[in-house]
Amino acid sequence: MAGLTRAAHRGVYWRMGRRYAGFAVGLLGLLVVAPGVQAQMNEYEARYGTPVSVSIDDLVSNPGGYGGRAIKTKGQLELGMGTGRVFLLKDTMARGNIRLYPMPNLESQWNEEALTFTGREVEITGVFSETSALGASSGTNQAYYSIQFWKYLGPPPDKNSKEVLLKSDAVPLEALVTKSGGLDGKNVRVIGMYRGRNLFGDLPAKSERDADDWVIKDDVYSVWITGKKPKGSGWELDLQMKRDTNKWIEVVGKPETIKGVTYIRAIHVALSNPPRVAAVVAAPTPPPPKPKVPPVVVFSLPLDGERDVPPTGIFKVQFSKDMDEESFKGRVIFRYAGPRLPGDREFVGVKFDYEGGRRALVIDPGDVLRPGRVVEIRLLPGIVDIDGLELTPRPGKDATAQTSDILRFQVAATNASFPPS
């Protein structure tokens, strides 16, 4: 075992265009199994017998005939309910399901790959068992089936995977985030700086969906990456180490936007250089002039409506068009929402700064925000873009004679801890 390569230890090889688990290497199309792994597989077969091919329906219909025996079966992999990740193998007619438990030597690899197999057919080789437990709802003993496996065959690789990589559109993170779902479901290629498991609080903490998800960021725009770990041939980044956050990563995948937060289901990750300025400039041949439309607020950090906002930090509001900086003077109010309460202080030190290149208004409260309070940014009538068109409310936001748009945020309760911004 000491002489095996790292690739052999990972236990992945290809045969007939499908992925197998086990320590192996391919040589000129011939399948060569590492001796240590072959010995281990033989050990399992010596203990449980030669695997017999059987359907899931047969297993659940006649569990006594296969209990404690080595079997090989196929089914659709699904993510089940329970503490931690629970994977189920189901037949196509949904007549039964079996819980899957990898042998220790496969556990790390299985946990990494199984999510990419869900909803597709896999083949499992292992020992079958049946247990019974008192049902919480029925009050009677119920049968449960499981397979502890030492080998698995994943679904065929996507025939179009290389074509997907070639046809993915290069999209700046700014365009992906500010279009708010406009590119969902399409194949995109993005580049961002690695930020670990949201180590700097670039995205709301409650938006994390899985402990293996991670964040990339460019400028003030951040997205979650899910489905693949930040590693590749010859490199691997740590989700918890800030020292790894100086790397740029290219991600190819399909975006999904949920409650204003963008997630990308990755199909390819690689180290990269920073995005080139040329990638974000307008095309050489501009389209025909479009009718001028008034500006609106398109994005903010924190997100509008965000709860648990840090008591210290700055706020950024981005607009759909380049704005007239002078028009902000006297027309932006930062304050606590609702009636004044004892202990409230006026934000006499508040600072407003407009970043023209980013179309973003930066607001520094100049004070520590009171825990649990709601603060609001009021944009008053008279704020215009460089064409003189006045700011209009976002869809679903009603303008009044006194206000063009309002953004609200709730400050975190006491004893909250936040990473640096």
C-alpha positions, -999 to +999 in steps of 0.1 A: +000+000+000+029+024+007+039+023-029+006+033-044+003+067-060-021+093-046-044+088-076-045+051-068-054+058-032-083+079-044-097+048-060-111+060-093-107+043-126-126+041-159-139+011-177-162+012-207-168+049-202-181+044-166-166+052-132-156+025-107-145+028-071-115+008-060-077+013-063-069+011-099-051+026-128-058+024-166-030+014-190-036+015-228-073+007-222-066-023-200-080-024-165-053-030-139-064-034-103-038-025-076-028-057-057-037-043-022-072-034-033-077-067-051-067-084-019-091-064+001-120-071-023-111-107-022-112-105+016-148-092+014-158-119-010-141-145+012-161-133+041-195-128+024-192-149-008-192-141-045-216-112-052-248-123-069-267-099-091-302-091-078-328-064-082-339-041-054-374-055-057-361-090-050-340-078-020-370-061-003-394-089-013-372-117+000-347-101+025-342-134+044-327-150+013-300-123+010-293-112+045-255-112+052-247-122+016-226-103-010-249-088-036-247-065-067-276-044-075-286-012-094-309+016-087-315+053-086-295+072-060-315+097-039-307+119-009-328+107+021-339+123+053-319+120+085-290+133+105-261+141+082-261+128+046-282+097+040-282+081+006-309+057-006-309+033-035-344+030-051-357+010-080-374+027-109-409+015-098-403+029-062-412-004-047-385-002-020-354+017-010-322+007+007-298+028+028-262+028+016-231+028+039-196+028+023-167+008+038-142+030+056-117+030+028-144+044+004-161+069+027-142+100+018-145+094-019-181+084-018-191+116+002-173+137-024-189+121-054-223+109-043-241+143-046-232+144-083-249+110-088-283+118-073-312+112-095-291+088-117-284+051-118-255+036-098-244+000-093-235-011-057-216-042-046-216-050-009-233-070+019-271-068+024-288-067+058-323-062+072-331-046+106-364-037+123-374-008+145-405+006+161-422+030+137-427+065+152-461+069+136-474+034+132-463+021+166-454-013+150-421-029+139-409-017+105-383-033+083-352-013+072-328-025+046-291-015+041-260-023+020-225-018+033-206-016+001-169-019-010-174-011-046-197+012-067-202+020-103-213+056-110-235+067-138-220+072-173-202+105-176-220+133-194-213+129-231-215+166-235-192+175-206-164+187-228-188+205-251-204+222-220-170+235-210-163+249-245-197+265-249-199+281-215-203+318-217-177+339-198-197+361-174-183+387-149-196+381-114-211+416-115-233+407-144-243+373-128-253+389-095-269+420-107-291+403-133-309+386-103-316+352-119-315+362-155-288+336-162-302+308-140-299+273-156-274+284-183-238+272-185-216+301-174-179+305-168-169+329-140-137+339-122-135+350-086-111+352-057-114+323-033-131+332+000-133+298+017-164+289+036-177+325+036-147+334+059-151+371+055-189+373+056-193+383+020-227+366+019-254+362+046-245+334+070-280+320+068-277+316+030-252+287+034-269+254+022-241+228+028-210+226+049-189+219+018-201+250-001-176+279-006-175+314-019-158+334-047-158+371-050-149+398-075-151+434-063-183+436-042-200+407-059-200+372-043-216+338-051-218+304-034-201+274-052-216+240-046-212+205-060-174+205-062-146+211-037-119+237-043-093+213-056-079+199-088-048+182-101-019+193-079-038+218-058-063+219-030-076+248-009-088+247+027-124+258+034-114+272+068-079+288+062-077+325+053-042+320+040-057+302+010-079+332+001-054+349-022-061+325-051-083+332-082-105+303-093-124+297-126-157+279-121-180+265-149-215+255-139-252+264-138-263+294-116-294+294-094-307+325-076-326+321-043-338+351-023-314+374-040-284+351-034-266+333-064-254+297-061-234+279-089-236+241-092-201+236-104-191+210-131-155+223-134-131+242-112-095+253-119-070+279-106-070+310-128-055+344-133-076+375-123-103+384-148-091+407-176-105+441-179-113+433-216-137+406-204-161+432-189-159+460-215-186+466-241-185+446-273-165+463-302-197+468-322-224+484-300-260+475-305-285+500-319-293+527-293-320+517-269-347+540-255-334+557-224-348+542-192-347+557-157-323+543-131-333+519-103-315+502-074-303+468-085-282+455-056-270+462-021-246+449+005-259+439+029-290+427+009-321+447+013-341+431+041-311+414+055-313+404+092-283+401+115-264+430+100-231+436+118-233+467+142-202+481+125-194+483+088-205+501+056-235+498+033-233+498-005-262+505-029-257+499-066-277+515-094-286+503-129-270+533-145-242+559-139-256+585-115-251+622-112-230+624-080-241+659-072-278+648-071-272+627-040-264+657-018-291+663+007-312+635-008-299+604+011-311+598+047-296+571+069-315+566+102-332+542+125-367+532+113-398+540+133-402+564+162-371+576+181-363+555+212-343+564+243-306+562+236-309+568+199-283+591+185-283+611+153-259+598+127-240+631+127-208+614+114-224+596+085-205+598+052-217+593+017-194+585-012-203+577-048-180+553-067-187+561-104-169+531-119-191+508-099-223+528-099-224+523-061-233+547-033-211+539-002-226+548+032-205+548+064-228+553+094-199+567+115-213+551+146-219+516+161-255+505+153-278+496+181-284+458+185-318+446+172-328+479+156-339+484+120-320+510+100-331+524+067-316+542+037-341+566+022-334+579-013-354+611-018-368+625-051-344+645-072-316+618-075-309+615-112-285+596-135-261+613-159-288+616-185-310+636-160-335+608-156-349+605-120-345+574-099-376+552-099-387+526-074-378+489-078-406+465-089-428+459-059-416+491-042-441+520-041-427+555-044-442+583-025-441+621-028-413+621-002-393+590-011-381+574-044-368+541-027-362+527+007-338+499+018-341+484+053-317+462+074-320+447+109-289+450+131-279+417+148-287+411+184-261+414+211-232+389+215-230+383+178-195+377+163-187+388+127-156+383+105-139+413+091-156+429+061 
